[in-house]
Amino acid sequence: MDADEAREIGLAALTVLELPHEEQVSVAAQAGYSHAGLRLVPVAGQPYNHPFDVVQVEKRLADTGVSVLDVEVFRLTPRTNIKEF
C-alpha cells in the first residue's frame, strides 16, 4: 500500500447496536471509518431491534461517503422474501 493510500476500515455493528442503522452510518463517518457493518435482524437475546429503513440508510451512506462493509445475520427460511433484502 502506498503511503498516500488510506486504509479502509469498518465500524462493526456490534459496537453500536443500540443505534438505528442510519445513525450507525453517521457514527462511522464521524469517527473516520470508511465503512460500516450492519446487522439486519437481532440475534438471540439482543435487546435492540430497529427496523431497517433502506431509504434512510442509503441516504445516509450517500451523504457521508461511508460504504457498507458487511451485513450480519441473513437467515434463509422457507418464508424468506429475497426481494425484501
Backbone torsions as a table, in degrees:
resi	resn	phi	psi	omega
1	MET	NA	133.3	174.3
2	ASP	-64.2	152.1	176.3
3	ALA	-63.6	-25.5	-179.0
4	ASP	-81.6	-14.7	-178.9
5	GLU	-82.1	136.5	177.2
6	ALA	-85.9	143.1	174.6
7	ARG	-76.7	138.1	175.1
8	GLU	-89.5	128.2	-178.7
9	ILE	-143.5	141.7	-175.4
10	GLY	-114.8	147.8	173.1
11	LEU	-82.9	121.5	-178.8
12	ALA	-73.5	138.0	-179.9
13	ALA	-56.4	-36.8	-175.8
14	LEU	-58.1	-27.2	-177.0
15	THR	-79.8	-14.9	-177.0
16	VAL	-137.3	35.5	-177.0
17	LEU	-60.9	-23.5	-178.9
18	GLU	-71.5	-12.1	-177.9
19	LEU	-98.4	147.3	171.2
20	PRO	-60.7	156.3	-174.2
21	HIS	-54.5	-44.2	-178.2
22	GLU	-66.6	-31.2	176.5
23	GLU	-71.6	-32.5	175.4
24	GLN	-60.6	-40.7	177.7
25	VAL	-63.7	-43.4	179.2
26	SER	-62.0	-43.0	179.1
27	VAL	-63.0	-41.7	177.9
28	ALA	-58.5	-45.1	179.8
29	ALA	-64.0	-45.6	-178.5
30	GLN	-63.1	-31.8	-179.3
31	ALA	-86.2	-3.6	177.3
32	GLY	90.5	11.8	176.3
33	TYR	-76.6	148.4	176.2
34	SER	-89.1	-19.3	-175.0
35	HIS	-138.5	164.6	173.8
36	ALA	-139.4	145.0	171.8
37	GLY	-97.1	145.6	-179.5
38	LEU	-125.1	141.7	174.7
39	ARG	-109.1	117.0	-174.2
40	LEU	-80.7	-34.4	-179.2
41	VAL	-131.7	148.9	-179.8
42	PRO	-70.1	156.8	174.2
43	VAL	-109.9	172.8	-174.1
44	ALA	-45.3	121.0	175.5
45	GLY	79.7	-1.1	-179.4
46	GLN	-69.5	123.6	-175.7
47	PRO	-77.5	-14.1	-175.8
48	TYR	-104.8	135.8	178.5
49	ASN	-145.5	74.4	179.4
50	HIS	-80.1	135.9	175.4
51	PRO	-63.5	143.8	179.7
52	PHE	-86.7	109.7	179.9
53	ASP	-100.2	92.7	-173.6
54	VAL	-59.7	-35.6	179.9
55	VAL	-63.5	-47.4	-179.8
56	GLN	-66.5	-39.8	179.1
57	VAL	-65.2	-45.8	179.0
58	GLU	-62.1	-39.4	177.9
59	LYS	-63.4	-45.0	-178.7
60	ARG	-65.8	-39.5	176.4
61	LEU	-60.4	-45.2	-179.9
62	ALA	-65.6	-40.3	-178.4
63	ASP	-68.6	-32.5	-174.3
64	THR	-99.3	-21.2	-175.5
65	GLY	82.0	2.0	176.9
66	VAL	-75.3	146.0	176.6
67	SER	-113.2	159.6	176.1
68	VAL	-84.3	127.0	179.4
69	LEU	-90.6	-44.8	-179.5
70	ASP	-152.9	160.0	178.4
71	VAL	-125.3	125.3	-176.2
72	GLU	-98.1	149.4	170.7
73	VAL	58.3	73.8	174.5
74	PHE	-108.1	106.2	-176.6
75	ARG	-100.5	133.6	175.1
76	LEU	-104.0	122.2	176.3
77	THR	-132.2	172.2	177.4
78	PRO	-59.6	-22.1	-178.7
79	ARG	-95.2	-0.9	-177.6
80	THR	-65.4	127.6	175.4
81	ASN	-101.9	100.7	-175.3
82	ILE	-56.1	-34.8	-178.8
83	LYS	-62.2	-24.1	178.4
84	GLU	-69.9	-20.9	-178.7
85	PHE	-99.4	NA	NA
